[in-house]
Amino acid sequence: MPAVVVPDVVLLEGIMAVAAAGTRLGVAEAALPLLLELPGVRAAAVVARAGSDLVVQGCAGYDCASMGPGERLPLDAGLPVTEAVRTDRTVVRGTGPSWVAAPFRRRGAGGLLLSLTGAPPEDVAPVEVLARAVGDALLRVQDTELALADLARLTASTASGPQVDPALDPALAVVARSLPLDGVAGGDVLLALPDARGGSWLVAADVCGSGPTAAVVARSVATAVRALAPYCAGPAALLAELERSLRPDVAPGSFVTALVVHLGRHGTAVSSAGHPPPLLLRSSGAEVLAISSGPPLALETHSGEPREQVPVELPPGGLLLLHTDGLVDRQGARGADPLALLPAGAPDDATTVVEAVLAAAERAGAAADDAAVMVARVPVRH
């Protein structure tokens, strides 16, 4: 049979289609039509190695069950394609009908099998080029699948939700809830921690974005806050140390907003890094505390200037509400007034407030981002 002639543009288009596929099945579906267009080819299959077997990823033109997708071919079966993968060399058999099997030449990962009605081609180079392209694409898909599996496992380990330290002053009666956009884990952080001086830390943070990637950075935020808080004199100092810790973990163009409240024996102080201000609920009504937000953490344009720390007067027994912007940035209602989400009647129960606020947010529109809310009671100091 004469050499297989494949125009360069056709070969290039085929390789590009294969490379663009995002799944194993997609790679096979992109490669098979091009293989069937080769002169004399009546059937083709794409196989990938799995242990001591080859597994058919996709096929076209075969009517026998042994070459169907998902079928396993033992490497020692003596078939053209198993021999090609086992020896990492192209195998040609028969004079008409005939078979050509080309390995991927990529870590023994698999190969292509062509069944021809007549004699094999004199030049199998185009088939070998396609085999390498298919092998590269399948390896990329495999590496992506492994990376996503690792990320999913890591995400599962980060999906612990808000963290309220059991050693926290019980008088704070902290209630916290988070609603990741994907329902599993997201980029919101809520922490309530005691300090060694008899005070307490309340921290809300929001990693830019949502999903597994944001969850990984959120875990870094929570870990860093726990490690740094015992050594920081106040909220502004904690934000400064947190920013230094996070910069290596935050991708260029991304950022983290954060709000830190420290309730001490001699007063309360607040500092913000681009985060929504807290709400104060008391029997006479509710208000948004006037806090200068400042730039987010790890923002490339931030000059590193000290952040403002504001002392605030909180009425004993009042409720302090921290939240992330996903609570008010709903689809079709971006930047809604958080006060509008509060229940009527100034309830003094933290659980009632949290549940009512989340329900009101859901009614305001579908979620567009992760959402989180934490309510703490201002302790009465004697």
C-alpha beads as a LAMMPS data file, in Angstrom:
LAMMPS data file: protein, C-alpha beads

382 atoms
381 bonds

1 atom types
1 bond types

-500.0 500.0 xlo xhi
-500.0 500.0 ylo yhi
-500.0 500.0 zlo zhi

Masses

1 110.0

Atoms # bond

1 1 1 0.000 0.000 0.000
2 1 1 1.350 3.496 -0.761
3 1 1 2.348 5.851 2.020
4 1 1 -0.420 7.453 4.025
5 1 1 -0.674 11.038 2.837
6 1 1 -2.159 13.413 5.367
7 1 1 -2.082 17.118 4.453
8 1 1 -0.171 19.112 7.060
9 1 1 -3.160 21.366 7.708
10 1 1 -5.449 18.376 8.354
11 1 1 -2.886 16.813 10.656
12 1 1 -2.414 20.091 12.510
13 1 1 -6.166 20.598 12.899
14 1 1 -6.519 17.069 14.208
15 1 1 -3.723 17.531 16.735
16 1 1 -5.254 20.823 17.902
17 1 1 -8.661 19.194 18.359
18 1 1 -7.100 16.377 20.366
19 1 1 -5.088 18.785 22.505
20 1 1 -8.194 20.867 23.271
21 1 1 -10.150 17.923 24.686
22 1 1 -10.723 18.069 28.420
23 1 1 -11.641 14.450 29.183
24 1 1 -10.359 11.012 28.217
25 1 1 -13.504 10.360 26.217
26 1 1 -13.129 13.761 24.588
27 1 1 -9.576 12.934 23.497
28 1 1 -10.740 9.660 21.929
29 1 1 -13.719 11.312 20.231
30 1 1 -11.454 13.979 18.737
31 1 1 -8.898 11.460 17.452
32 1 1 -11.112 8.720 15.997
33 1 1 -12.692 10.677 13.109
34 1 1 -9.269 11.716 11.862
35 1 1 -7.968 8.140 12.099
36 1 1 -10.931 6.825 10.132
37 1 1 -10.198 9.302 7.350
38 1 1 -6.804 7.727 6.705
39 1 1 -6.772 5.713 3.442
40 1 1 -7.872 2.114 3.900
41 1 1 -8.730 2.397 7.594
42 1 1 -11.965 0.615 8.493
43 1 1 -11.727 0.758 12.305
44 1 1 -9.678 2.465 14.997
45 1 1 -9.297 2.402 18.762
46 1 1 -7.594 4.431 21.464
47 1 1 -6.280 2.477 24.442
48 1 1 -4.657 3.575 27.684
49 1 1 -2.630 1.531 30.137
50 1 1 -4.085 0.650 33.521
51 1 1 -1.745 -1.588 35.486
52 1 1 -1.083 -4.796 33.542
53 1 1 -3.938 -4.147 31.105
54 1 1 -4.890 -1.751 28.369
55 1 1 -8.318 -0.159 28.656
56 1 1 -10.197 0.902 25.524
57 1 1 -10.929 4.647 25.792
58 1 1 -12.875 4.836 22.561
59 1 1 -13.332 2.977 19.297
60 1 1 -15.053 3.289 15.933
61 1 1 -15.735 0.689 13.250
62 1 1 -15.395 -2.381 15.468
63 1 1 -18.418 -4.612 15.962
64 1 1 -16.915 -7.070 18.450
65 1 1 -17.489 -6.554 22.157
66 1 1 -13.801 -7.046 22.992
67 1 1 -12.919 -3.614 21.568
68 1 1 -15.765 -1.666 23.142
69 1 1 -15.048 1.316 25.411
70 1 1 -14.015 0.171 28.870
71 1 1 -12.915 -3.300 27.730
72 1 1 -9.589 -4.503 29.140
73 1 1 -6.826 -6.088 27.055
74 1 1 -4.065 -7.900 28.967
75 1 1 -0.609 -6.642 28.010
76 1 1 0.499 -10.223 27.340
77 1 1 -2.413 -10.899 24.944
78 1 1 -0.110 -10.788 21.911
79 1 1 -2.349 -8.339 20.025
80 1 1 -0.742 -5.703 17.795
81 1 1 -1.693 -2.884 20.131
82 1 1 -0.598 -4.677 23.309
83 1 1 2.747 -5.509 21.693
84 1 1 3.179 -1.915 20.556
85 1 1 2.626 -0.595 24.073
86 1 1 4.682 -3.343 25.715
87 1 1 7.692 -2.795 23.440
88 1 1 7.137 0.940 22.856
89 1 1 7.502 0.383 19.098
90 1 1 5.085 0.597 16.197
91 1 1 3.764 -2.841 15.209
92 1 1 2.545 -3.662 11.687
93 1 1 0.863 -6.996 10.937
94 1 1 -0.823 -8.594 7.968
95 1 1 -0.824 -7.885 4.249
96 1 1 -4.541 -7.441 3.709
97 1 1 -6.378 -7.085 5.935
98 1 1 -3.694 -5.528 8.141
99 1 1 -3.184 -3.759 11.437
100 1 1 -1.028 -0.848 12.559
101 1 1 -0.510 -0.159 16.242
102 1 1 1.466 2.914 17.364
103 1 1 2.407 3.558 21.002
104 1 1 2.055 6.953 22.576
105 1 1 5.794 6.904 23.423
106 1 1 4.821 8.565 26.711
107 1 1 5.729 6.443 29.733
108 1 1 4.109 3.366 28.168
109 1 1 0.747 5.037 28.636
110 1 1 -1.104 3.445 25.699
111 1 1 -1.469 3.616 21.950
112 1 1 -3.585 3.662 18.809
113 1 1 -4.831 0.665 16.830
114 1 1 -5.837 0.881 13.172
115 1 1 -7.501 -1.932 11.243
116 1 1 -7.105 -1.657 7.453
117 1 1 -8.964 -3.423 4.683
118 1 1 -5.823 -3.831 2.588
119 1 1 -2.053 -3.768 2.938
120 1 1 -0.441 -1.598 5.612
121 1 1 0.956 1.800 4.617
122 1 1 4.603 2.161 3.714
123 1 1 4.968 5.256 5.873
124 1 1 3.439 5.106 9.325
125 1 1 4.911 8.428 10.483
126 1 1 1.549 10.308 10.410
127 1 1 0.015 7.608 12.603
128 1 1 2.945 7.901 15.028
129 1 1 2.563 11.693 15.141
130 1 1 -1.117 11.336 15.980
131 1 1 -0.319 8.687 18.590
132 1 1 2.084 11.042 20.367
133 1 1 -0.488 13.852 20.257
134 1 1 -3.195 11.599 21.698
135 1 1 -0.784 10.346 24.362
136 1 1 0.161 13.888 25.375
137 1 1 -3.506 14.873 25.604
138 1 1 -4.441 11.838 27.688
139 1 1 -1.543 12.446 30.067
140 1 1 -2.609 16.064 30.513
141 1 1 -6.144 14.926 31.258
142 1 1 -4.834 12.321 33.694
143 1 1 -2.608 14.854 35.456
144 1 1 -5.563 17.245 35.698
145 1 1 -7.792 14.507 37.111
146 1 1 -5.160 13.644 39.728
147 1 1 -4.710 17.301 40.651
148 1 1 -8.470 17.784 40.963
149 1 1 -8.739 14.649 43.089
150 1 1 -6.001 15.958 45.387
151 1 1 -7.714 19.335 45.524
152 1 1 -11.047 17.684 46.288
153 1 1 -9.492 15.778 49.186
154 1 1 -7.885 18.968 50.463
155 1 1 -11.149 20.831 50.018
156 1 1 -12.970 18.190 52.043
157 1 1 -10.463 18.713 54.840
158 1 1 -11.075 22.483 54.759
159 1 1 -14.855 22.208 54.777
160 1 1 -15.062 22.564 58.550
161 1 1 -17.109 25.773 58.482
162 1 1 -16.831 28.475 61.136
163 1 1 -14.431 27.832 64.001
164 1 1 -15.600 28.736 67.485
165 1 1 -12.964 27.800 70.051
166 1 1 -14.452 25.758 72.918
167 1 1 -12.332 27.783 75.365
168 1 1 -14.077 31.006 74.316
169 1 1 -15.879 33.005 76.965
170 1 1 -19.353 31.386 77.031
171 1 1 -20.894 34.792 77.766
172 1 1 -20.268 35.681 74.093
173 1 1 -22.754 32.967 73.052
174 1 1 -21.285 32.983 69.523
175 1 1 -23.399 31.542 66.704
176 1 1 -21.877 31.291 63.237
177 1 1 -23.007 29.857 59.905
178 1 1 -21.434 29.699 56.463
179 1 1 -23.017 28.902 53.104
180 1 1 -20.383 27.996 50.478
181 1 1 -21.558 28.738 46.954
182 1 1 -20.796 25.170 45.821
183 1 1 -22.328 23.685 48.964
184 1 1 -19.042 22.112 50.080
185 1 1 -16.303 24.608 50.896
186 1 1 -15.542 28.174 50.001
187 1 1 -13.379 31.171 50.719
188 1 1 -15.138 32.580 53.797
189 1 1 -13.549 32.419 57.246
190 1 1 -15.225 32.913 60.628
191 1 1 -13.197 32.569 63.812
192 1 1 -13.990 33.209 67.469
193 1 1 -10.936 32.745 69.693
194 1 1 -9.937 33.532 73.268
195 1 1 -6.707 35.344 74.039
196 1 1 -4.371 34.878 76.968
197 1 1 -5.229 38.276 78.437
198 1 1 -8.853 37.430 79.141
199 1 1 -10.246 38.930 75.972
200 1 1 -11.642 37.466 72.776
201 1 1 -11.020 37.711 69.024
202 1 1 -13.764 37.743 66.408
203 1 1 -12.502 37.449 62.832
204 1 1 -14.346 37.404 59.517
205 1 1 -12.405 37.060 56.259
206 1 1 -13.288 36.547 52.625
207 1 1 -10.910 35.157 49.991
208 1 1 -11.516 36.523 46.504
209 1 1 -13.468 33.916 44.527
210 1 1 -15.180 30.730 45.642
211 1 1 -14.834 26.962 45.408
212 1 1 -11.856 24.677 46.140
213 1 1 -9.105 27.163 45.255
214 1 1 -10.547 29.824 47.556
215 1 1 -11.063 27.164 50.248
216 1 1 -7.360 26.313 50.240
217 1 1 -6.405 29.958 50.823
218 1 1 -9.168 30.282 53.428
219 1 1 -7.597 27.451 55.352
220 1 1 -4.277 29.321 55.282
221 1 1 -6.058 32.395 56.630
222 1 1 -7.634 30.481 59.527
223 1 1 -4.366 28.736 60.386
224 1 1 -2.416 31.992 60.307
225 1 1 -4.928 33.827 62.516
226 1 1 -4.767 31.088 65.127
227 1 1 -0.973 31.156 65.101
228 1 1 -0.556 34.942 65.117
229 1 1 -3.350 36.186 67.389
230 1 1 -1.627 35.293 70.696
231 1 1 1.294 37.571 69.825
232 1 1 -0.635 40.607 68.543
233 1 1 -1.530 43.610 70.661
234 1 1 -4.665 44.472 68.700
235 1 1 -6.668 44.095 65.490
236 1 1 -4.431 46.338 63.335
237 1 1 -1.336 44.425 64.386
238 1 1 -3.038 41.111 63.630
239 1 1 -4.003 42.301 60.144
240 1 1 -0.441 43.443 59.460
241 1 1 1.034 40.102 60.514
242 1 1 -1.683 38.218 58.632
243 1 1 -0.865 40.106 55.437
244 1 1 2.830 39.230 55.694
245 1 1 1.915 35.596 56.240
246 1 1 -0.556 35.392 53.353
247 1 1 1.339 37.088 50.542
248 1 1 3.065 33.862 49.351
249 1 1 -0.303 32.017 49.252
250 1 1 -2.373 34.614 47.401
251 1 1 -2.122 34.592 43.618
252 1 1 -1.362 37.828 41.749
253 1 1 -4.545 39.792 41.170
254 1 1 -6.300 38.127 44.092
255 1 1 -6.802 39.410 47.630
256 1 1 -8.391 38.725 51.016
257 1 1 -10.696 41.032 52.947
258 1 1 -10.784 40.738 56.717
259 1 1 -12.413 42.284 59.763
260 1 1 -10.921 41.822 63.237
261 1 1 -12.684 42.665 66.480
262 1 1 -10.919 42.391 69.824
263 1 1 -13.078 42.462 72.913
264 1 1 -10.781 43.156 75.856
265 1 1 -11.193 43.795 79.532
266 1 1 -10.780 47.528 78.973
267 1 1 -12.691 48.024 75.751
268 1 1 -13.258 46.901 72.191
269 1 1 -11.173 47.697 69.117
270 1 1 -11.875 47.032 65.443
271 1 1 -9.748 47.072 62.294
272 1 1 -10.748 46.276 58.730
273 1 1 -8.971 45.336 55.510
274 1 1 -11.552 46.040 52.821
275 1 1 -14.235 44.086 54.662
276 1 1 -17.889 45.027 55.294
277 1 1 -18.284 46.737 58.689
278 1 1 -19.979 44.964 61.595
279 1 1 -23.560 45.568 62.661
280 1 1 -24.599 46.348 66.215
281 1 1 -28.023 45.227 67.424
282 1 1 -29.454 46.620 70.623
283 1 1 -32.913 46.942 72.103
284 1 1 -33.326 50.433 70.638
285 1 1 -32.462 49.343 67.088
286 1 1 -29.573 48.387 64.837
287 1 1 -26.758 50.286 63.163
288 1 1 -23.740 49.726 60.949
289 1 1 -20.607 50.660 62.869
290 1 1 -18.629 53.425 61.183
291 1 1 -15.328 51.668 60.514
292 1 1 -12.757 52.734 57.927
293 1 1 -12.283 49.675 55.716
294 1 1 -8.803 50.253 54.256
295 1 1 -7.365 48.156 51.385
296 1 1 -7.737 44.343 51.303
297 1 1 -4.922 42.061 52.391
298 1 1 -2.283 40.923 49.882
299 1 1 -3.419 43.488 47.313
300 1 1 -0.476 44.177 45.021
301 1 1 -1.051 47.943 45.081
302 1 1 -1.121 48.240 48.876
303 1 1 1.812 50.290 50.121
304 1 1 1.969 48.521 53.473
305 1 1 0.957 51.555 55.516
306 1 1 -0.356 50.826 59.036
307 1 1 -4.066 50.098 59.170
308 1 1 -6.460 52.135 61.239
309 1 1 -7.626 50.651 64.520
310 1 1 -10.833 52.113 65.918
311 1 1 -12.036 51.882 69.531
312 1 1 -15.786 51.302 69.738
313 1 1 -18.272 51.498 72.563
314 1 1 -20.486 48.418 72.673
315 1 1 -23.460 48.208 75.034
316 1 1 -23.307 45.178 77.325
317 1 1 -25.819 42.583 76.180
318 1 1 -25.974 43.935 72.641
319 1 1 -25.355 41.697 69.643
320 1 1 -22.428 42.193 67.263
321 1 1 -22.897 40.787 63.750
322 1 1 -19.997 40.086 61.384
323 1 1 -20.604 38.916 57.832
324 1 1 -19.036 38.504 54.398
325 1 1 -20.237 40.388 51.331
326 1 1 -21.880 37.271 49.894
327 1 1 -24.657 37.841 52.403
328 1 1 -25.795 41.014 50.643
329 1 1 -24.374 40.591 47.117
330 1 1 -27.182 38.476 45.730
331 1 1 -27.958 37.970 42.058
332 1 1 -29.881 41.053 40.968
333 1 1 -29.388 42.782 44.310
334 1 1 -25.679 43.581 44.611
335 1 1 -24.751 45.677 47.612
336 1 1 -28.109 45.431 49.381
337 1 1 -28.477 47.104 52.767
338 1 1 -27.491 44.545 55.427
339 1 1 -29.800 46.256 57.920
340 1 1 -32.718 45.262 55.705
341 1 1 -31.946 41.608 56.390
342 1 1 -32.329 41.911 60.152
343 1 1 -35.448 40.512 61.789
344 1 1 -38.029 42.882 63.179
345 1 1 -38.496 43.344 66.875
346 1 1 -34.823 43.471 67.931
347 1 1 -34.496 39.836 69.039
348 1 1 -31.796 39.256 71.630
349 1 1 -31.079 35.634 70.700
350 1 1 -28.021 35.104 68.457
351 1 1 -29.380 31.939 66.866
352 1 1 -32.647 33.643 65.942
353 1 1 -30.751 36.535 64.343
354 1 1 -28.426 34.307 62.307
355 1 1 -31.235 32.126 60.993
356 1 1 -33.427 35.120 60.189
357 1 1 -30.628 36.959 58.363
358 1 1 -29.712 33.952 56.227
359 1 1 -33.370 33.331 55.377
360 1 1 -33.838 36.989 54.392
361 1 1 -30.728 36.836 52.194
362 1 1 -32.108 33.788 50.392
363 1 1 -35.360 35.610 49.752
364 1 1 -33.452 38.618 48.390
365 1 1 -32.019 36.582 45.515
366 1 1 -29.918 33.595 44.506
367 1 1 -26.419 33.455 45.952
368 1 1 -23.627 34.897 43.802
369 1 1 -20.805 34.169 46.255
370 1 1 -20.014 32.328 49.452
371 1 1 -21.877 33.822 52.414
372 1 1 -21.137 33.737 56.125
373 1 1 -22.504 35.407 59.254
374 1 1 -21.458 35.360 62.915
375 1 1 -23.265 36.902 65.878
376 1 1 -21.784 37.376 69.344
377 1 1 -23.246 38.872 72.482
378 1 1 -21.309 41.747 74.038
379 1 1 -20.395 40.406 77.491
380 1 1 -21.400 42.210 80.652
381 1 1 -18.288 43.144 82.613
382 1 1 -18.521 43.364 86.385

Bonds

1 1 1 2
2 1 2 3
3 1 3 4
4 1 4 5
5 1 5 6
6 1 6 7
7 1 7 8
8 1 8 9
9 1 9 10
10 1 10 11
11 1 11 12
12 1 12 13
13 1 13 14
14 1 14 15
15 1 15 16
16 1 16 17
17 1 17 18
18 1 18 19
19 1 19 20
20 1 20 21
21 1 21 22
22 1 22 23
23 1 23 24
24 1 24 25
25 1 25 26
26 1 26 27
27 1 27 28
28 1 28 29
29 1 29 30
30 1 30 31
31 1 31 32
32 1 32 33
33 1 33 34
34 1 34 35
35 1 35 36
36 1 36 37
37 1 37 38
38 1 38 39
39 1 39 40
40 1 40 41
41 1 41 42
42 1 42 43
43 1 43 44
44 1 44 45
45 1 45 46
46 1 46 47
47 1 47 48
48 1 48 49
49 1 49 50
50 1 50 51
51 1 51 52
52 1 52 53
53 1 53 54
54 1 54 55
55 1 55 56
56 1 56 57
57 1 57 58
58 1 58 59
59 1 59 60
60 1 60 61
61 1 61 62
62 1 62 63
63 1 63 64
64 1 64 65
65 1 65 66
66 1 66 67
67 1 67 68
68 1 68 69
69 1 69 70
70 1 70 71
71 1 71 72
72 1 72 73
73 1 73 74
74 1 74 75
75 1 75 76
76 1 76 77
77 1 77 78
78 1 78 79
79 1 79 80
80 1 80 81
81 1 81 82
82 1 82 83
83 1 83 84
84 1 84 85
85 1 85 86
86 1 86 87
87 1 87 88
88 1 88 89
89 1 89 90
90 1 90 91
91 1 91 92
92 1 92 93
93 1 93 94
94 1 94 95
95 1 95 96
96 1 96 97
97 1 97 98
98 1 98 99
99 1 99 100
100 1 100 101
101 1 101 102
102 1 102 103
103 1 103 104
104 1 104 105
105 1 105 106
106 1 106 107
107 1 107 108
108 1 108 109
109 1 109 110
110 1 110 111
111 1 111 112
112 1 112 113
113 1 113 114
114 1 114 115
115 1 115 116
116 1 116 117
117 1 117 118
118 1 118 119
119 1 119 120
120 1 120 121
121 1 121 122
122 1 122 123
123 1 123 124
124 1 124 125
125 1 125 126
126 1 126 127
127 1 127 128
128 1 128 129
129 1 129 130
130 1 130 131
131 1 131 132
132 1 132 133
133 1 133 134
134 1 134 135
135 1 135 136
136 1 136 137
137 1 137 138
138 1 138 139
139 1 139 140
140 1 140 141
141 1 141 142
142 1 142 143
143 1 143 144
144 1 144 145
145 1 145 146
146 1 146 147
147 1 147 148
148 1 148 149
149 1 149 150
150 1 150 151
151 1 151 152
152 1 152 153
153 1 153 154
154 1 154 155
155 1 155 156
156 1 156 157
157 1 157 158
158 1 158 159
159 1 159 160
160 1 160 161
161 1 161 162
162 1 162 163
163 1 163 164
164 1 164 165
165 1 165 166
166 1 166 167
167 1 167 168
168 1 168 169
169 1 169 170
170 1 170 171
171 1 171 172
172 1 172 173
173 1 173 174
174 1 174 175
175 1 175 176
176 1 176 177
177 1 177 178
178 1 178 179
179 1 179 180
180 1 180 181
181 1 181 182
182 1 182 183
183 1 183 184
184 1 184 185
185 1 185 186
186 1 186 187
187 1 187 188
188 1 188 189
189 1 189 190
190 1 190 191
191 1 191 192
192 1 192 193
193 1 193 194
194 1 194 195
195 1 195 196
196 1 196 197
197 1 197 198
198 1 198 199
199 1 199 200
200 1 200 201
201 1 201 202
202 1 202 203
203 1 203 204
204 1 204 205
205 1 205 206
206 1 206 207
207 1 207 208
208 1 208 209
209 1 209 210
210 1 210 211
211 1 211 212
212 1 212 213
213 1 213 214
214 1 214 215
215 1 215 216
216 1 216 217
217 1 217 218
218 1 218 219
219 1 219 220
220 1 220 221
221 1 221 222
222 1 222 223
223 1 223 224
224 1 224 225
225 1 225 226
226 1 226 227
227 1 227 228
228 1 228 229
229 1 229 230
230 1 230 231
231 1 231 232
232 1 232 233
233 1 233 234
234 1 234 235
235 1 235 236
236 1 236 237
237 1 237 238
238 1 238 239
239 1 239 240
240 1 240 241
241 1 241 242
242 1 242 243
243 1 243 244
244 1 244 245
245 1 245 246
246 1 246 247
247 1 247 248
248 1 248 249
249 1 249 250
250 1 250 251
251 1 251 252
252 1 252 253
253 1 253 254
254 1 254 255
255 1 255 256
256 1 256 257
257 1 257 258
258 1 258 259
259 1 259 260
260 1 260 261
261 1 261 262
262 1 262 263
263 1 263 264
264 1 264 265
265 1 265 266
266 1 266 267
267 1 267 268
268 1 268 269
269 1 269 270
270 1 270 271
271 1 271 272
272 1 272 273
273 1 273 274
274 1 274 275
275 1 275 276
276 1 276 277
277 1 277 278
278 1 278 279
279 1 279 280
280 1 280 281
281 1 281 282
282 1 282 283
283 1 283 284
284 1 284 285
285 1 285 286
286 1 286 287
287 1 287 288
288 1 288 289
289 1 289 290
290 1 290 291
291 1 291 292
292 1 292 293
293 1 293 294
294 1 294 295
295 1 295 296
296 1 296 297
297 1 297 298
298 1 298 299
299 1 299 300
300 1 300 301
301 1 301 302
302 1 302 303
303 1 303 304
304 1 304 305
305 1 305 306
306 1 306 307
307 1 307 308
308 1 308 309
309 1 309 310
310 1 310 311
311 1 311 312
312 1 312 313
313 1 313 314
314 1 314 315
315 1 315 316
316 1 316 317
317 1 317 318
318 1 318 319
319 1 319 320
320 1 320 321
321 1 321 322
322 1 322 323
323 1 323 324
324 1 324 325
325 1 325 326
326 1 326 327
327 1 327 328
328 1 328 329
329 1 329 330
330 1 330 331
331 1 331 332
332 1 332 333
333 1 333 334
334 1 334 335
335 1 335 336
336 1 336 337
337 1 337 338
338 1 338 339
339 1 339 340
340 1 340 341
341 1 341 342
342 1 342 343
343 1 343 344
344 1 344 345
345 1 345 346
346 1 346 347
347 1 347 348
348 1 348 349
349 1 349 350
350 1 350 351
351 1 351 352
352 1 352 353
353 1 353 354
354 1 354 355
355 1 355 356
356 1 356 357
357 1 357 358
358 1 358 359
359 1 359 360
360 1 360 361
361 1 361 362
362 1 362 363
363 1 363 364
364 1 364 365
365 1 365 366
366 1 366 367
367 1 367 368
368 1 368 369
369 1 369 370
370 1 370 371
371 1 371 372
372 1 372 373
373 1 373 374
374 1 374 375
375 1 375 376
376 1 376 377
377 1 377 378
378 1 378 379
379 1 379 380
380 1 380 381
381 1 381 382
